[in-house]
Amino acid sequence: MDTVTCLRERRTCRSFLPKTIPPELLNDVLTDGIWAPSASNQQPWHFHVIEGAALQNLNQAVKKAHKEQRKGYDPSKGKTIPACYVERTKKLFKGIRPFIAQLGDGHASFIESGSFCFYNAPTVLLITMHRNLPETRYLDIGMAAQNIMLSAHARGLGSCAIALTLMYADAIQTSLNLSEDTLPALFISIGYPDKDFAVNQFRSGREDKETLITRHA
């Protein structure tokens, strides 16, 4: 797959087939992640591959934390986020709602509940960094994550970046036995996409590029 096609065709996958990713294929994807650029070549990322019993334990820990704490995500809460970004979130949910509706009743909170179980992916990657690094290193984490998701798409896999689950960082730290100086930065669910799943047919749109670009000459 050429680079431009991969960039333009990649989409978020929210349902996966119960099929294990071959170790050599997953290793190739992780290698592509490692080759992401980073400031001063610090390579601040660390990739945790979570599968099998460890993934089941993580799922249970996150679900338990959510049941007890009931934290929720509302981009307009407190009205601290500029309205244009809140509107883009609303546009996303308006677009995906008809696809979720095809799943039947009880899926109104599909995005939230799906995030807390990583959409039942067979493999979940957690990217972490050292807690003492500056917040600007999140840019490096993002570039590594993009490499991973593009590499996965080019190799016939699906992926979904998940940050919502990080609300329960304590449960994550305990479940994975992470050290105190390890900061969870981003989850990526990865696996073979279920192409017949209704929500996987949805692809979010983008704003007109002229609203996102200011040209200086």
ABEGO torsion letter per residue (X at the ends): XBAAAAAAABBBBABBBBBBBBAAAAAAAAAAAAABBBBGGAGABBBBBBBEAAAAAAAAAAAAAAAAAGBBBBAABGGABBAAAAAAAAAAAAAAAAAAAAAEBGAAAAAAAAAAAGGGBABBBBBBBBAABBAAAAAAAAAAAAAAAAAAAAAGBBBBBBAAAAABAAAAAAAAGBBAABBBABBBBBEBBBAABAAAABBBBBBBAAAABBBBX
